[in-house]
């Protein structure tokens, strides 16, 4: 043993040794052996990180918890299979590779075409896609790499197509023209619960929007008047999105609002298009908002869309995919939406119809992938019907068949699933699973010339399979053409299948029969809805089983001051910086490699200088893991302080030096149970208590209780008391009759047991010292 503890030296060799010994892999045939399964099995899937990603502190927390549980289960005799996977991350990956191509080759995806672009993404994946797994290995994660999967692998892609086809045939996947979240920067529909973040604005604020040179003003409420047809009266409405008045189809008031009852059923004249728009009444109108009358733009507002649906109003879309105006008056045609806002206000002022502009607090939906302001647009898309599946997912938790840790997450589960909306799974991207649906183009002969008429859709694994299905159903060869949908599936569609597609579904493989359903899912609480709930619903629908028996939700990680970690705030803690150490200069220089603005870089740099004046010292993976696991990770948020990593590095050093002291004096170990002193009995009783608490903590998945007790036992009970009190004995004092061999044997028992208890938390240091022992 070296004189001092060096985490880099201790942690450098053991992972390769574990892999060489095959300690993380259990072959499928073994699971058929009843003798091997005497103590049972334990299977779990790693929440798949994106191929674009590097290990962040949230990943590090989840991996630490999962690895500690996996190692504990192995040490209790179970056959453990912890399956790694990687997500293709449609939007994120496409955006990253597009930037990479523009920077390195000065080309865009449209310049090279779909097939060439996908090849470029695969090249990028080969170079950068395994970074996060290399980092997980540095952390000691005992994953079964032989079962590694990627959501775009041929095997998993087949499962995705099969799931789509089955759900389509059951009527659970359908195509409909509905309101969706739209990113004009990405030119794609986006998730309403994952990539949309709310930016709270309290006063007029200028915000940078993609594809606009000037910042755009938000946080104002503009009131303008609609003239009543055949009257000198007017009715005023207020809006934060003035440009949408170009697509207004009606005005609405509350039926009991005395100010407007006499106007219900009459018409206003649109000041720009000159069309007559009806004034309707609806119970959902809030008479206290603005003027009490609201303009209805059903193609671009959720509330308006619902009212329009109830009253059978037309829906007029005024935006193309990139946010340029369409279906409007010629003077506004093809103008970007926010530039049109100023032009509309200018025109209304010319007509003397603006009645006021005031500050207005608002929540602005922002696309986290592009930074664009999210628009609501009516588009024909694919949807998954969720109501009946949600009922089954609710019953599974109500009955206790599916358990949550902590249990209070059941309320959120019920609240969301009781109010679930159908899931839009179309994405207008190139990278991902192309939707296995084919439009049937029915060929009609008119004057001996064929014309096309869109009839319906068919879902199949291939065009040839789709064609055969239609011919078998009675359609004549040559009477139709097939055109595959260009869109790809939402990334979460393939991810929702992982608990069973990982093991070979839809085929009855050994892995599928032996390892599914899995025993546990450990994940962050913020992805309960767009991943956990969807896994449960899809698994119940496609396999008839729950995907896992228990879900452990860990906290959302924040900085020491309780703020969300963000590069722009300069408060992100990179796990690799904790493991390897990093200077302040390196931390600051890394900001310039990000996509932050100069102002954000300046502010973030100031925070780094304040929080990390000396950088971050090298702490090692064991200290990182122990620090994360000794925090209570079952709350909604968990604050991370870099000083905690330093103290755990000191604890590693304490273990190292106490072991070195012992091993230099150790002679031999023998049974000494009949010769124990009171001090010996006391330390062994304390050790027994630690064993019992650790076992109970792992069973309850409250590993932080075990971690804190391990540290307390070793530092206070063993080192400060027992080791200090026995130093004179081991030093050879003739005045003390106590048998040296007894102390040696007690110490051996303490080290032997403590290192085993420590192993799930600190796999490298415990392995290193245990082998020495």
N, C-alpha and C positions, 0 to 999 in steps of 0.2 A: 504494500500500500504506500502511495506517495505521502509526503509529509502533510500536504494540505488537500482539501477537497477541490477537485477541478471538474465541474459538470461536463465540460466538453470531452474530457478523457473518459469519464465514467459512462457517458451516454453514446460514445462513438461506435462501440462494437457489438452491443447486445442485440440490437434489432436484426442485424444480418444473421446472427447466431440463431435467434428464434425462428426466422424464416427458413434457414437451412435445416433446422430440426423439424420443420413442419408443424410447429406447435399451435398454429392458428387455424389449421385446416382439418376438417373431419370429412372423410370420404362418404359418399352417399350409402355405400354398401354397409358401412359400420352401423348406420342407423337401423338396419334390419336385424342386427344382432341383439337379442334380448339381454344377454349378459353384459354387453357394452352399455346398454341403456339402463342398467340397474339403478343409477342415480338420476335418470331422466335426461332430457335434452333442453337446450335453451337456444332459441333463434331470434334474431333481431336484424333489421335492415337499417343501414346508415341513411339518414335523410340526405339525398344526393346533392352535393354542392354543384354549382355551375362550373362549366369548363372555363369560364372567363375569370373565375375567382381565385383569390389567394385566401389563406386562412385568416379569418378575423377573430376577434376575441369571443364573439358569440359561438362561432364554430368550435373554438378551443374549449369553451365551457361544455357544449354538447358532447364533443368527442371525449373529454375527460370523464364525464358521467358515464357514458356508454362503455368506455374501455374499463373503467373501474368495476362496473357491474359484470362485464364479460369475464374479467379475470377472477372476480369473486366466485362467479358461477363455476368456472373451471376448477377452482381450488376446492369447491364443494362437491366435485366429482361429476358434474354434468358435462355432456357433450355440447360444446358451444359453437354456434355458427353465426358470426357477425358479418353480414354481407355488405360490401361497399358498392356504391353506384355513382354514376356521374350524369348530370342533367345537361341536355344540349342547350337549354336556356335561349329559346328562340330570339326574342327581342334583344336581349343583352348581347348575345354573341354576334348577331347580325350587325348591330350598331358598332361593336368593337372592331370587327373585321372590315367594315366599310371605312372606318377612320384609318385603320392600318393600311388599306389599299390606297387611300387618297394620299396618305403621308409617304408611302414607300414607292408607289407606282403612278401616282397622280391619275388614278382612274376610279370611277364609281361603278357600282354593281350594274347599273343600267348600260354602262359602256361595254361590259363583257358578257352580259347575258346570265340567265339563271344557272345553267349547268356549270359554266366556268366559275361563277361565283361560289357555288357549293363546293367545288373542288378547292377553291382558295380557303374556304372555311375549314375543310378537312386538313389542309396543310397547316393552317394556323393551330388547329387542335393538336396535331402531332408535336408541334414545337412547345406550345404553352399549356396544353390541356391537362397535364399531369402535375403541375406545380403544387396544387393543393394536397395531392396525395403524398407527394414527397414530404411536405410539411407535416402531414398527419403521421407519417412514419417517424419523423423527428420527435414527435410527441409520444411515440410508443404505442400508437393505436393498434390493437391486436386483431385487425380485420383479416378475414379470409380472402386474400387477394386472388385466389384461384377462381372465385365466384364473382369477380369484378364484372359489372355491367355498365353499359352506356345506353341512354334512352333511344339513340338512333342506330344501335346495333341491329343487324338483320333479325335476330331472335326477338328482341323487344319490339321492333317495328311491326313484325308479324302479329304480335299480341295486340298492339295498338289498332291495327286494321281489323283484327277479329273482333275486338271490343266495339269498334264503331259499327261494323256490319251487324253484330247481334243486337245492339241497342237500336239501330235504325229499323231492323225488322220487327222489333217489339213496339215501335212507335215512340220510343223514348228519345230518339234524336230526330229533329224535324228542322225544316228550313222555313224562315219567316222574315218578313220585313218589319223590323222593330227598332226602337231607339237603343243605340249602343254608345259606349264611351269611345271617343275617337281622338287619336293623336294626329294632328295635321303634319307634324314634323316627321313622324314615322309612317304616315299614310296607312295606318292600320287601326283596327279595333283593338282596344286594350281592356284588361280586366278592371272591373269596378271595385274590387276589394283588395287588389295586390299592388298594382303599380300607380294607383291614384293616391296622392298625398294632399292633405288640406293645408293650404297656406292661409293663416288668419291675418286679415288686413283690418286695421282699426281706423285708418284715415287715408286720404288720397296718397297713393304710393306708385312710383314708377318702377316697373319690373321689366327685366330683360326677357324677351320672348324669342325663341329660335326663328331665324329668317327675317327678323326685323332689325334694321340698323339702329333705330331709335328705341329707347325704352317706352313701354306702353303704360298709360295711366289706368290704375284700378282703384276702387274704393270710393266711387262717386255714384250718386243716384240722380238720374236725369228725369225730370217730369216734363211731358209734352202733351199737347191737346189733340184729340181727334174731333173734327167737326161733325155734328149730328146732321144726317141727311134731311133736307127740307126743314131746317130749323136754324135759328141763330145760336142755339145752345152748343156746348162742347162738353166732352168728357175727357178728363185728364188721367193719364196713366204714368207710372214711374218704373224705371228699368235701370239695371246696372250694365246691360248689354244693348246699347241703343241701336246697333247695326241690325239686330234681329227683327226690328220692326218692319224691315223689308219683306219678311216672310210671315207677318201676322195674318191670321185668318179670321179672327173674331176678338171681341172684348167680353170679359165676364165680370159679373158682380154677384154679391151674395143676395139671395132672394128676399131676405128681410131687411136689407139696407135701404132705409127710407130715402136716402139721397138719390137713388137710382131706379127705384121701382117703376117709375113712369117711363123709363127708357128701355126696359126689358122688352125685347122683340123688335125694337127699332134698329136702324143701321147707322154706321158712321162711314165717312168717306176717307179712304186712305189718302193722305196728303201727297204721296209720291206716285203711287200706281193709279190713283183715282178709283180703285175698286170699292164696292160697297161691302162692308164687313158687318155681320150681325152682332148685336149685344145680347148675350145669353146670361142666364142665372145658374149658379152652381153652389151647392152647400159648402164645398171645399175652399171657396174664396175667403181669404182673411180680410174682413172689412177694415181692420186696423193697420194693415200694411200699406204704406204709401197713401194713395188717394182712395183706397178701397176698391178701385176698379183695376183689373189686370188685363194686359194684352196677352193674347194667346199665340205662341209660336210653337206648335206641337212638334215640328221636326227638329227642334233644338232645345227642348226643355222637358224634363221628366214630368213635372207637375202639369204643364200644358198638354203634354201628350195624353195623359190620363183623362183630362177633361175632354179633349177632342175625341177620344175614343168613346166616352159616354154620350157625347152629343153628335157623333157621326160627322165631325168637321173634317175638311180636307187637310192634308199634310203637305206642306210645300218646303222642300229642301233648298236652302240657299247657299250651301257650301259644297265645293268639290273636295276631292280627297286631300288636297294640299292646303285647303283653307281659303281658296279664291271664291268670289261670289259668282253664283249661277242662278238662273231663274229669277232674275231681278231686272229692274229698269236698265236700259242701255248705258246710262251714265255711271252705273255702279258695277257693270259686268266685268268679271275677271280681276277685280281689285281685292287685295288681301283684306281679310276681315277687319283687322284693327285700323287699317287706313280708311276703310269704308266707314268706320264709326265716326271719325272726324268729319267726313264728307256729309254723312246723314245729319249730324248736328248742324253743320253749316247750312244745309238746305232747309231744315226746319226753322232755323233762325231767320232765313230769308222769307219764310212764309209766316213769320211771327207766331210760331206755335210752341216754342220752348217756354216753359213756365217756371223753370228753376233747375239748378244743379247744386246738390249739397253733398257733404261727406257722408259715407255710409260704410259701416263695418260689414265685412263679408268674408266668407270662407271660399277661397279660390282653389278649384281642383287642379293639381299639377301632376303631369306624368313624370314619375320618378326616373324613367328611362331616358327621356329626351329633354325634360325641363319645360316642355310645352304646356300651355293652358289647355286642359281637356275640353273638348266640345262634345255636345250630345247631337248625334246625327242619326237619321233613320236610314238603315241599311238592311239589305237582305243578307241574312247570316244563318249559320247553323247553331242550333240550341239543343241543350240537353234538358229534358223535362225532369224536374227535380222533386216535385211535391210528394209523390208516392215513395220515392227513395228516401226522402228526408224523414218521413213517418217511421220507416224501418230503423233508421239511424237513431231517432229519438227513443224508440222502444228498447233498443239495445242498451242504452244508458239507463233508462228508467228501471229496467229489469235487473241491472247489475251485471249483465253479461259482458258489458264493456265498462271497465273501471278507469276513472281519472284520478291522477295524483298531481296536484291537490284536488280534492273533491269539489271545491267551490267553482271549478270551471264548468260544471254541469249546467249551471244557470245560463252562462253565455251560450253554451251548446244549444240549449232548448230555445232561448230567445231568437237565435239566428235561424235555426232550422224551422221554427214555426213560421217565420216570415221570409223564407227562402224564395228567391226568384230563379227563373230558369237561367241556365248557364250558357252564355255565349261562348262558343268554342272556336269560332272562325278568327283567323289572324291573316292579314294581308302581307305576309312575309314570304321569303324564299327558303329560309333555313328552318327546318322542322319537318314534321310528318305531313306530307301532302294529303289532304283529305281524300279518303278512298270512296268518293262519290262521283257519279257520272251523270251528266245531264243528258236526257234522252231527246235528241233532235229528231222529231218525226218528219219524214220527208213526204211532202204533198206535191203532186204533179198538177201544175196549172198551165194549160196550153203547151203541154209536153216539156215544160221547164220545171225542174224541181225547186220548191221553196221550203224553207225551214220554219217549223213551229215548235216552240218549247212546250213540252208536255209535262214531264215530271223527272224525278231523279231515281237512281238506283245505286245501292252501295255494294261494293264487291272488292275483293283483294286485287283484281286486275281488270283491265278492259275486256280481255277475252272471257274472263269469268262472268262479267256483267252482261256481255253479249249473249253468252250461252243461257244465262238465267232468263233473259227476255225472250229468246227463241223458244225455250222450254215452256214459257208461259203463254205462248201462242202468237207472238209477234213474228212477222215474216222477215227473213233475211233480206236486206236491201231497203226495207221500209223505214229504217231509222239510222241515225248516226249517234255516236257517243262522244261527249266532250268532258274531260276530267276537270273538276274544280281546281283552280290555280291556288286557292288559299291553303294554308297549313293549319294544323290544330294548335289550340292553346297548349303551351308547354305543360300546364298542370294536368291535361288530359292523360298524357303518357305517364306522368309522375303518379297519378292516382292509381295506376295499375301496378306499381312496383312491388308491393308486398306479395303479389302472386306471379306477375310476369317475370320477376327476378328468378323464380324457381321453375320456370319452364311452361307456365300456363300459356296457351290453352291445351297443351299436351300433358298427359298424365305421367310426368317424369317422377323418378325416385325422390328428387328434391321436393317436388310439389307435394307428394304424398306424405313425406316425412317431416318437412320443415314448415309447411303452411297449415294453419295460420301461425304467424310468429307470436312470440310470447310478449314482446314489449315494443312500443314505439316511444323513443325519447326525442323530444323536439322542442323548439321555442314556442311559447304560447301565442305569438303573433301570427302564426300560420295555421291556427286551428281551423279556420273556415275554408281557405282556398286550397288546403292540402289534406289535413286530417279528416275533415268531414267528407271530402270527396273520395278519399280512399275507402272510408267506411261504406259510403253509398255504392260505389262501383263494385267493391268486393262482395257485398251482400247481393247485388243484382246479378253479377256475372259468375260467382262461385257458390252462392248460397251460404257463405260463411263470413264472419267478421275477419278483417285482415290481421288483427292482433287482439290480445286479451286485455291489455292494459296500456294506457298512455301516460307518460310522465312528462309534464310540461315544465321546462325550466324558465327562469326569469329572462327579461329583456335587459341586456347589459347597458349600463350608463357609466359616465365618468365619476370621479370621486365627489364632484359637486352635484351629482344627480341630473346631469344634462345628457341628452342623447348624443352618442358619439358620431361625429361628423368631421370629414376632412376640412371643411370650411371653418369649423370651430377650432381646429388644431388639437382636438382632445382624443383622437383615435389612438388606442394602444394596440400595436401590432404584436401578436404572439411571438413572431420570429425575433422582434427586437428584445423581448423579454428573455427569450432563450439564449440568443447570441450576444446581446448587448448592442448599444448603438450610441453614437456621440450626438450631441446637440446639433452640430454642424450637418451631420448626415440627415437628421430629422428635418431640419429646415430645408436642405437641398432637395429632399424628396417631394416637397410641396410644389416645386417648380416643374416636376415631372407629371403633375396631376392636371386635371382640366379646370382648376380653379382660376378665377380672375385675379388680376394683380392686387386688387383691394382685399379679396379673400385671402390671398397668400400673405399679405402684410399682417392682417389680423390673426391668422392662424399661427404665423411665426412668432408673434408677440405672446400668444398663449403657450406655445412650446417653450419659450425662454422662461416664462413664469413657472410652468409646471415641471419642466425637466431641465433645470439649469445645468446639470452635469450629465445630461443624457440619461440613458437607462443602462444600469450595469448588467453584466452577464449573470443571469440567474439559473439558466438551465431549464429543461423540460419538466423535471421532477418538481422544482419549486413552483413553476407556472401551474402545473396540475394541482398541486397541493393547495395553493392559494385559492384557485377557483373552486375547488371542492370543499374548502373549509368555510366558504361563504354560504349563507342560506339562499339557495337558488330556487326555492319554491314560492317566493313572493313574485309579484308582478314585475318589479324592477330590482336590479342588483347593481349597486355601485361598486366600481373597481378602482382601487387606489394602487399605484405602482409601488408604494412603500410596503404593501402587503407581500408582493413578490420578493422584495428584498429581505423581509423578515423570514420568509419561508426558505430562502437561500441560506440564511443564517442557521435555520433549523437543520437543514441538510448537513451543514458544516459541523453542527453539534453532534449529530448522529455519527458522522465520519470519525471525529476525534475520540468519541467515547468508545467506538468499536476498535479503533487503533490502540487505544489504551488497553482494552481487554485482550485483544489478540496477541499483543506483545508479551502478556503475562500468562496466557493460557497454557496449561499443561495437558490435562486430559479431563474427560467428562465421565462421571459414573453416577449411579443411583445414590442419592444422599438423603432420601426422604425421612429417614429416622434420625438424622443429625441436625435438623434445621434449628437455627436460633429464632428468637422472636422477630428479629429484623428480617431474616430470610423468609419466614412465613408471611410477614407483612407485605413484602414486595411481590411475592407470588400471589397473594390474595388480591393485591391491586391489579396484577397482570390478568388474573382470572376475570375480574370485573371488566377490564378493557375488552377481553375476548367476547364476553357476553353482550356488552353494549355495541361493539362493532357488528356482531352478527345480527343483532336486532335492528341496528341502523341500516344495514344493507337490505334486510328484509322489508323495512319500511321505506326504503329509498331515500333516507335522510342521511346521506353520506357525510354531511357537514358535522353531525354530532360525533361520528366516529373519528373524523379528522381532528377535531378539537380535543377529544379525549386522548388520542394517540400523542398529540403534541404535549398535552399537559402531563401525561404519564411519563413520557421519556424525559422531558426537561426537568420537571419538578420531582416526581417520585423516584425515578431511577437515577438520573445524573446528580441532582442536587442533594438527594438524601442517601439512597443506597450506595451509590458509587463512592460518594465522599466518605460515608461512614465506614466503608470497607477498605479504603485506601491503606490504613495502617496494617490491616491484616495481610493484604497483598504485598505490602512493603516489607513483610518479614519481621514484624515486631514480635519479640520473644515474650513480651509481657501479656500478649493476647493469646489465650489457648485455643481460640476458634480455629477449626480446621480450614486451611486454605482451599483444599479441594471442594469443600462445601460451597464456599463463596464462588469458586470457579464454575461449579456446576449450576448454581443458581443463576449466575450471569449468563452462562451458556443457554439456559432455558429461556431467560428473558430476551436475549438477542434472537434466538431461534424463533420464538413466538412473535416477537415484535416485528421482525423483518417480514414474516408472512402476512401479518396484519397490515403492514405498511405497503405491501406489494401492489395492491390495486391503485393506490394513490401515487406511489413513487416506484414505478416498475424498474427503472434503470439502477438507481442506487441500491434498492433492496436486492436485486439480482446480483449486483456486483459484490455486495457484502455477504450475501447468503452463500455464494460460491466460495468465497474465502473461508466462511465458517465451516 
